[in-house]
Amino acid sequence: KGLASGEFCYVLTSRQMGKSSLMVRTAWRLRNQGARVVTLDLTALGYNLTVDQWYEGLIFRLGWQTSLEEELEEFWEQNEKLSPMQRFFAAIRRVLLERFPEPLVIFLDELDMLRSLPFRTDEFLAAIREGYNQRSVDPEFHRLTFCMLGVATPSELIEDSKMTPFNIGQRIDLEDFS
């Protein structure tokens, strides 16, 4: 159960509760079980960005961690007619899932930074949900799993509760270390 079986998960709790430690240990365990793991620290992308810069930053970090920089950059440039969000998720499907046969787990750390961006990010979270929904029509999406970590409540991150990815996944609660 959980990420190893393809279940979307999220850890939304206060600071200094062990979210990053849990992510590092879980990523290591998943890699040892044969999964392809990418960890995206959203604060590393910056704050004063356009929508295009933010999604392109995600693509760059995906490419760097999977050694597919050139393929992802080429895909990005060839699909400029799509919106940045559409290009990002199409790149996951058309480049990453086609290139790697193993499960792909993407950790999104510091998810709360979405609230600080100068543009709305509801579509990003809605697209994560859509990736889950695509499992019914595209079996490749069964290999894609997200784990979201941050300091926020779901309602602080997305306005439309019908689009939220937080009702399809498993909430992981962390207790105080004491």
Secondary structure in CASP SS format (residue, H / E / C, confidence):
PFRMAT SS
TARGET T0000
AUTHOR 0000-0000-0000
METHOD secondary structure of the structure
MODEL  1
K C 1.00
G C 1.00
L H 1.00
A H 1.00
S H 1.00
G C 1.00
E C 1.00
F C 1.00
C E 1.00
Y E 1.00
V E 1.00
L E 1.00
T C 1.00
S C 1.00
R C 1.00
Q C 1.00
M C 1.00
G C 1.00
K H 1.00
S H 1.00
S H 1.00
L H 1.00
M H 1.00
V H 1.00
R H 1.00
T H 1.00
A H 1.00
W H 1.00
R H 1.00
L H 1.00
R H 1.00
N H 1.00
Q C 1.00
G C 1.00
A C 1.00
R E 1.00
V E 1.00
V E 1.00
T E 1.00
L E 1.00
D E 1.00
L H 1.00
T H 1.00
A H 1.00
L H 1.00
G C 1.00
Y C 1.00
N C 1.00
L C 1.00
T C 1.00
V H 1.00
D H 1.00
Q H 1.00
W H 1.00
Y H 1.00
E H 1.00
G H 1.00
L H 1.00
I H 1.00
F H 1.00
R H 1.00
L H 1.00
G H 1.00
W H 1.00
Q H 1.00
T H 1.00
S C 1.00
L C 1.00
E H 1.00
E H 1.00
E H 1.00
L H 1.00
E H 1.00
E H 1.00
F H 1.00
W H 1.00
E H 1.00
Q H 1.00
N C 1.00
E C 1.00
K C 1.00
L C 1.00
S C 1.00
P H 1.00
M H 1.00
Q H 1.00
R H 1.00
F H 1.00
F H 1.00
A H 1.00
A H 1.00
I H 1.00
R H 1.00
R H 1.00
V H 1.00
L H 1.00
L H 1.00
E H 1.00
R H 1.00
F C 1.00
P C 1.00
E C 1.00
P C 1.00
L E 1.00
V E 1.00
I E 1.00
F E 1.00
L E 1.00
D E 1.00
E C 1.00
L H 1.00
D H 1.00
M H 1.00
L H 1.00
R H 1.00
S H 1.00
L C 1.00
P C 1.00
F C 1.00
R C 1.00
T C 1.00
D H 1.00
E H 1.00
F H 1.00
L H 1.00
A H 1.00
A H 1.00
I H 1.00
R H 1.00
E H 1.00
G H 1.00
Y H 1.00
N H 1.00
Q H 1.00
R H 1.00
S H 1.00
V C 1.00
D C 1.00
P H 1.00
E H 1.00
F H 1.00
H H 1.00
R H 1.00
L E 1.00
T E 1.00
F E 1.00
C E 1.00
M E 1.00
L E 1.00
G E 1.00
V C 1.00
A C 1.00
T C 1.00
P H 1.00
S H 1.00
E H 1.00
L H 1.00
I C 1.00
E C 1.00
D C 1.00
S C 1.00
K C 1.00
M C 1.00
T C 1.00
P H 1.00
F H 1.00
N H 1.00
I C 1.00
G C 1.00
Q E 1.00
R E 1.00
I C 1.00
D C 1.00
L C 1.00
E C 1.00
D C 1.00
F C 1.00
S C 1.00
END
